[in-house]
Amino acid sequence: MITKTTEKLLKTERQRTFYQLASRVSEPFKERAIKNDREARFPFENMTELKKAELTTLTVPAKWGGKEASLYELLIVQETIAKGDGPTALSLGWHNGLIMQLRQTRKWEEAMFEAICREAVDDHILINAAASEKATGSPARGGMPETTATKSAEGWRINGSKTYTSLAPALDYFIVTAAMTGEDRVGEFLIPAQTAGVEIEETWETLGMRSTRSDDLHLKNVLVNHQALVAVKDAGHGKSPQGWLLHIPACYLGIAQAARDEAVAFAKSYQPNSLSHPISEVPEVRRKVAEMDLELMSARHFMYHIAEVWDNMPEYRPGLGEELAAVKTICTNAAVKVVDLSMRIAGGYSLHKAHHFERYYRDVRAGLHNPPSDDLTTAALARRAFE
């Protein structure tokens, strides 16, 4: 069933089809989420079902068998799947978003990009970037990687470690950033997961988003051929705006919507013996629900509006950096507030691990630390205002 809120955002039959497909596929995810969260286990069953539904080819170009989704359509899928399970949605978003970025920037040689896309369609491979490091933190802050790539006659030797490698146990390919020895440049290297010297260390023991298995990746004298160098950038070179990263706020809005819906259902059904009616008729409960809806409404419409500008006005993309960052800040902070309000409605019930509220609470906290962080957003907005 399409809610009234969602109905306003589905403007085409294609968007409606994506929404219905994502809703149907993600229905079983919610019940699996409790166990996966407790065990910090990657949701392999969920990903298998997403592959069968061809949602892992969502952003692959149509000429190579994919659905070539727009940013707006990607966000619809992300938000919908996150209502079922946030970590599954975030994991899928990294894969689909990365392919969208490569499709739009064309920074890879077309033959290499085509090969990966065809593998995504034919073999259902999963791909993600491995860029964060303990010493540098998020790559958004511009630190030079300590991972190194040294060129020789036989190829590239890569050594180093990466953190926050989401989907680590399920990935078929890593895109690893490394400082190129003897050059002031950073290379991006496509490395198959089965390459000798590639190791995953299970370090992901976190408060929230436990099922993304964003473990550490170690590269120990890994040898790849020369063609594995798929892109190069100068050290310290600024990044152009990246619309695909809106998959992050879409995910957290989906989690917040699930918490809101659960709080409303609880309020309709819970009637303490001190009242002659369910708590849904208590004015303060109704006020909190309205406050949740205001937060979700404003964040969601802002996010989809910017996505629509990105899709329909490509000439504006170079100047959308601050707006994209603002979307992430507004949406993730709104999600935190909405989940907090939902728990205030449910009271002590919301603290029990047998229910979903406390997991939503932990998962949305993670959104504050996904890129870009709030301080980078405010700095960018202030810079634009004064410079």
C-alpha positions as CSV (number, residue, x, y, z in Angstrom):
1,M,0.0,0.0,0.0
2,I,1.3,3.4,-0.9
3,T,1.0,6.0,1.9
4,K,-0.3,9.5,1.2
5,T,3.1,10.9,2.0
6,T,4.8,8.7,-0.5
7,E,2.1,9.1,-3.1
8,K,3.0,12.8,-3.4
9,L,6.5,11.9,-4.4
10,L,5.8,9.3,-7.0
11,K,5.3,11.4,-10.1
12,T,5.7,8.7,-12.8
13,E,4.6,5.2,-13.4
14,R,8.3,4.1,-13.5
15,Q,8.8,5.7,-10.0
16,R,5.7,3.9,-8.7
17,T,7.1,0.6,-10.1
18,F,10.4,1.0,-8.4
19,Y,8.6,1.8,-5.1
20,Q,6.3,-1.2,-5.3
21,L,9.2,-3.5,-6.2
22,A,11.3,-2.3,-3.3
23,S,8.4,-2.5,-0.9
24,R,7.6,-6.1,-1.9
25,V,11.2,-7.3,-1.8
26,S,12.0,-5.7,1.6
27,E,8.9,-6.9,3.4
28,P,10.8,-9.8,5.1
29,F,13.8,-7.7,6.0
30,K,12.3,-6.2,9.2
31,E,12.0,-9.5,11.1
32,R,15.5,-10.7,10.1
33,A,17.0,-7.3,11.2
34,I,16.7,-8.1,14.9
35,K,18.8,-11.3,14.7
36,N,21.3,-9.8,12.2
37,D,21.8,-6.8,14.4
38,R,22.4,-8.9,17.6
39,E,25.0,-11.0,15.8
40,A,26.5,-8.1,13.7
41,R,25.9,-10.4,10.7
42,F,25.8,-9.3,7.1
43,P,22.2,-9.7,5.7
44,F,23.2,-12.2,3.0
45,E,19.6,-13.4,2.5
46,N,18.4,-9.8,1.9
47,M,21.1,-9.2,-0.6
48,T,20.3,-12.4,-2.4
49,E,16.7,-11.3,-2.8
50,L,17.8,-7.9,-4.0
51,K,19.9,-9.5,-6.6
52,K,17.0,-11.7,-7.8
53,A,14.8,-8.6,-8.0
54,E,17.5,-7.0,-10.2
55,L,17.8,-4.1,-7.7
56,T,21.6,-4.5,-7.7
57,T,21.5,-3.4,-11.3
58,L,19.4,-0.4,-10.5
59,T,21.9,2.2,-11.8
60,V,23.7,0.2,-14.5
61,P,23.2,1.8,-17.9
62,A,20.3,0.3,-19.9
63,K,22.6,-0.5,-22.9
64,W,24.4,-3.1,-20.7
65,G,21.2,-4.6,-19.2
66,G,20.6,-2.4,-16.2
67,K,17.7,-0.1,-15.2
68,E,19.7,3.2,-15.5
69,A,17.8,4.7,-12.6
70,S,17.9,8.4,-12.0
71,L,19.0,9.9,-8.7
72,Y,15.4,10.5,-7.8
73,E,14.6,6.8,-8.5
74,L,17.6,5.6,-6.5
75,L,16.4,7.6,-3.5
76,I,12.9,6.1,-3.7
77,V,14.4,2.6,-3.6
78,Q,16.8,3.5,-0.8
79,E,14.2,5.0,1.5
80,T,11.7,2.2,0.9
81,I,14.2,-0.6,1.6
82,A,15.5,1.2,4.7
83,K,12.0,1.0,6.2
84,G,12.6,-2.8,6.2
85,D,16.2,-2.7,7.2
86,G,18.6,0.2,7.3
87,P,21.9,-1.6,7.1
88,T,20.7,-3.5,4.0
89,A,19.7,-0.2,2.4
90,L,22.9,1.5,3.2
91,S,24.9,-1.4,1.8
92,L,22.9,-1.5,-1.4
93,G,23.2,2.2,-1.7
94,W,27.0,2.1,-1.7
95,H,27.0,-0.4,-4.5
96,N,24.3,1.3,-6.6
97,G,25.5,4.8,-5.8
98,L,29.1,4.0,-6.9
99,I,27.9,2.6,-10.2
100,M,25.8,5.8,-10.7
101,Q,28.9,7.9,-10.0
102,L,30.9,6.0,-12.5
103,R,28.1,6.3,-15.1
104,Q,27.8,10.0,-14.7
105,T,31.5,11.0,-14.3
106,R,32.8,8.6,-17.0
107,K,36.1,8.6,-15.2
108,W,36.8,5.0,-16.1
109,E,37.7,3.7,-19.5
110,E,34.5,2.7,-21.1
111,A,35.6,-0.9,-21.7
112,M,36.4,-1.4,-18.0
113,F,33.2,0.1,-16.8
114,E,31.2,-2.0,-19.3
115,A,32.9,-5.2,-18.1
116,I,31.9,-4.4,-14.4
117,C,28.4,-3.5,-15.4
118,R,27.9,-6.7,-17.4
119,E,29.2,-8.7,-14.4
120,A,26.7,-6.8,-12.2
121,V,23.9,-7.9,-14.6
122,D,25.1,-11.4,-15.4
123,D,26.9,-12.5,-12.2
124,H,25.3,-10.2,-9.7
125,I,28.6,-8.9,-8.4
126,L,28.8,-6.3,-5.6
127,I,31.4,-3.5,-5.6
128,N,32.3,-0.8,-3.1
129,A,35.1,1.7,-2.5
130,A,37.7,1.3,0.3
131,A,39.0,4.8,1.0
132,S,38.9,5.5,4.7
133,E,41.9,4.9,6.9
134,K,42.6,5.2,10.6
135,A,45.2,8.0,10.1
136,T,43.3,10.0,7.6
137,G,39.7,9.5,8.7
138,S,37.1,10.1,6.1
139,P,38.4,10.8,2.6
140,A,36.1,13.8,2.6
141,R,38.6,15.6,4.8
142,G,41.3,15.4,2.1
143,G,44.1,13.4,3.8
144,M,46.6,11.6,1.6
145,P,46.2,7.8,1.8
146,E,48.9,5.9,3.7
147,T,48.1,2.9,1.5
148,T,50.7,2.8,-1.3
149,A,50.8,1.6,-4.9
150,T,54.2,0.9,-6.4
151,K,54.5,0.3,-10.2
152,S,56.7,-2.4,-11.6
153,A,57.0,-4.3,-14.9
154,E,54.5,-6.9,-13.7
155,G,51.9,-4.5,-12.4
156,W,51.1,-2.6,-9.2
157,R,52.1,-3.7,-5.7
158,I,49.6,-2.4,-3.1
159,N,50.1,-2.3,0.6
160,G,48.0,-0.7,3.4
161,S,44.8,-1.0,5.4
162,K,41.4,0.5,5.0
163,T,38.6,1.0,7.6
164,Y,34.8,1.3,7.2
165,T,34.7,-1.1,4.3
166,S,31.0,-1.6,4.1
167,L,29.7,-5.0,2.7
168,A,33.2,-6.4,3.3
169,P,32.2,-10.1,3.5
170,A,29.9,-9.9,0.5
171,L,32.0,-7.8,-2.0
172,D,33.4,-9.1,-5.2
173,Y,35.5,-6.0,-6.0
174,F,37.1,-3.3,-3.9
175,I,38.0,0.1,-5.4
176,V,41.1,1.0,-3.3
177,T,42.6,4.5,-3.1
178,A,46.4,4.5,-2.8
179,A,49.2,7.0,-3.0
180,M,51.2,6.3,-6.1
181,T,54.9,5.9,-5.1
182,G,57.1,8.7,-6.5
183,E,54.1,10.8,-7.6
184,D,52.0,13.4,-5.8
185,R,48.9,11.6,-7.0
186,V,46.3,9.2,-5.7
187,G,45.2,6.2,-7.8
188,E,42.0,4.2,-7.6
189,F,42.6,0.5,-8.1
190,L,40.0,-2.1,-8.9
191,I,40.9,-5.2,-6.9
192,P,39.0,-8.5,-7.0
193,A,38.2,-9.8,-3.5
194,Q,39.9,-13.1,-4.2
195,T,43.3,-11.6,-5.0
196,A,46.2,-13.0,-3.0
197,G,47.1,-10.7,-0.1
198,V,43.5,-9.3,0.3
199,E,42.4,-9.9,3.9
200,I,39.3,-8.9,5.9
201,E,39.7,-8.3,9.6
202,E,36.4,-8.5,11.5
203,T,36.6,-5.3,13.4
204,W,33.0,-4.0,13.1
205,E,31.7,-4.1,16.7
206,T,29.7,-0.9,16.8
207,L,26.6,0.7,18.4
208,G,24.6,1.0,15.2
209,M,24.5,-0.2,11.6
210,R,26.0,-3.4,12.8
211,S,24.9,-5.5,9.8
212,T,26.8,-3.5,7.2
213,R,29.9,-5.3,8.4
214,S,32.1,-2.3,7.6
215,D,35.2,-4.2,8.6
216,D,38.9,-3.4,8.0
217,L,40.5,-4.3,4.7
218,H,44.2,-5.3,4.7
219,L,46.3,-5.3,1.5
220,K,49.5,-7.2,1.9
221,N,51.8,-7.0,-1.1
222,V,48.8,-7.3,-3.4
223,L,49.8,-7.6,-7.0
224,V,47.3,-6.4,-9.7
225,N,47.9,-5.8,-13.4
226,H,48.5,-2.3,-14.9
227,Q,44.8,-2.1,-16.0
228,A,43.7,-2.2,-12.4
229,L,44.5,1.5,-12.1
230,V,41.1,2.8,-13.1
231,A,41.4,6.5,-12.2
232,V,43.9,9.0,-11.0
233,K,43.6,12.3,-9.2
234,D,46.1,14.9,-8.0
235,A,46.7,15.0,-4.3
236,G,44.6,17.6,-2.5
237,H,42.5,18.1,-5.7
238,G,39.0,19.1,-4.7
239,K,36.0,16.9,-5.5
240,S,33.1,17.9,-7.7
241,P,29.6,17.6,-6.2
242,Q,28.5,14.0,-5.9
243,G,24.7,13.6,-6.2
244,W,24.9,9.8,-5.6
245,L,25.8,10.4,-2.0
246,L,22.2,11.3,-1.3
247,H,21.6,7.6,-0.9
248,I,22.9,8.1,2.6
249,P,20.2,10.6,3.8
250,A,17.5,8.6,2.0
251,C,18.4,5.5,4.0
252,Y,18.2,7.4,7.3
253,L,14.9,9.0,6.4
254,G,13.6,5.5,5.7
255,I,14.6,4.3,9.1
256,A,13.0,7.3,10.7
257,Q,9.8,6.7,8.8
258,A,9.7,3.2,10.0
259,A,10.1,4.4,13.6
260,R,7.3,7.0,13.1
261,D,4.9,4.4,11.7
262,E,5.7,2.0,14.5
263,A,5.0,4.8,17.1
264,V,1.7,5.6,15.5
265,A,0.6,1.9,15.4
266,F,1.6,1.6,19.1
267,A,-0.3,4.7,20.1
268,K,-3.4,3.4,18.3
269,S,-3.3,0.0,20.1
270,Y,-1.9,0.9,23.6
271,Q,-4.5,1.8,26.2
272,P,-3.4,1.9,29.9
273,N,-6.1,1.1,32.5
274,S,-5.9,4.8,33.6
275,L,-7.5,5.9,30.3
276,S,-10.8,5.1,28.6
277,H,-9.1,5.3,25.2
278,P,-5.9,4.5,23.4
279,I,-3.0,7.0,23.9
280,S,-3.5,8.1,20.3
281,E,-6.1,10.5,21.7
282,V,-3.8,12.1,24.2
283,P,-3.0,15.6,23.0
284,E,0.7,15.4,23.8
285,V,1.1,12.1,21.8
286,R,-0.7,13.7,18.9
287,R,1.6,16.7,19.1
288,K,4.7,14.5,19.0
289,V,3.3,12.6,15.9
290,A,2.7,15.9,14.2
291,E,6.2,17.0,15.1
292,M,7.6,13.8,13.5
293,D,5.6,14.4,10.4
294,L,6.8,18.0,10.1
295,E,10.4,16.9,10.3
296,L,10.0,14.1,7.8
297,M,8.0,16.2,5.4
298,S,10.5,19.1,5.3
299,A,13.5,16.8,5.0
300,R,12.0,14.5,2.4
301,H,10.7,17.3,0.1
302,F,14.1,19.1,0.3
303,M,16.0,15.9,-0.6
304,Y,13.8,15.0,-3.5
305,H,13.7,18.5,-4.8
306,I,17.5,18.6,-5.0
307,A,17.5,15.2,-6.6
308,E,15.1,16.4,-9.2
309,V,17.3,19.4,-10.0
310,W,20.3,17.1,-10.3
311,D,18.5,14.8,-12.7
312,N,16.8,17.4,-14.8
313,M,19.3,20.3,-14.8
314,P,22.8,18.8,-15.3
315,E,24.2,22.2,-16.0
316,Y,23.5,23.1,-12.3
317,R,25.4,20.1,-10.9
318,P,28.8,21.9,-10.5
319,G,27.2,24.4,-8.2
320,L,25.1,22.0,-6.0
321,G,27.8,21.0,-3.6
322,E,26.5,23.0,-0.6
323,E,22.9,22.0,-1.3
324,L,23.8,18.3,-1.4
325,A,25.7,18.6,1.9
326,A,22.8,20.5,3.4
327,V,20.4,17.7,2.4
328,K,22.6,15.2,4.3
329,T,22.8,17.4,7.4
330,I,19.1,18.2,7.5
331,C,17.9,14.6,6.8
332,T,20.2,12.8,9.2
333,N,19.5,15.2,12.1
334,A,15.8,15.0,11.3
335,A,16.0,11.2,11.5
336,V,17.6,11.3,14.9
337,K,14.9,13.7,16.2
338,V,12.1,11.6,14.7
339,V,13.4,8.3,16.2
340,D,13.8,10.1,19.6
341,L,10.2,11.3,19.5
342,S,8.9,7.8,18.5
343,M,10.6,6.4,21.6
344,R,9.1,9.0,23.8
345,I,5.7,8.0,22.6
346,A,6.3,4.3,23.2
347,G,8.0,4.9,26.5
348,G,9.7,2.0,28.3
349,Y,8.4,-0.4,25.6
350,S,10.9,1.2,23.2
351,L,13.9,0.1,25.1
352,H,13.3,-3.7,24.7
353,K,15.6,-5.4,22.2
354,A,12.7,-7.6,21.2
355,H,11.2,-4.6,19.4
356,H,12.6,-2.3,16.7
357,F,12.7,1.2,18.3
358,E,16.1,0.8,20.1
359,R,17.7,-0.5,16.9
360,Y,16.3,2.4,14.9
361,Y,17.8,4.7,17.6
362,R,21.2,3.2,17.3
363,D,21.2,3.0,13.5
364,V,20.2,6.6,12.9
365,R,23.1,7.8,15.1
366,A,25.5,6.4,12.5
367,G,24.1,8.8,9.9
368,L,25.7,11.7,11.7
369,H,29.1,10.2,11.0
370,N,28.6,9.4,7.3
371,P,30.1,12.0,4.9
372,P,29.9,14.9,4.9
373,S,29.9,15.6,8.6
374,D,27.8,18.6,9.9
375,D,30.9,20.7,10.5
376,L,32.0,20.4,6.9
377,T,28.5,21.4,5.7
378,T,28.4,24.5,7.9
379,A,31.9,25.5,6.9
380,A,31.0,25.2,3.2
381,L,27.8,27.2,3.7
382,A,29.7,29.9,5.6
383,R,32.4,30.0,3.0
384,R,29.8,30.5,0.2
385,A,28.1,33.3,2.2
386,F,31.2,35.3,2.8
387,E,33.4,34.5,-0.1
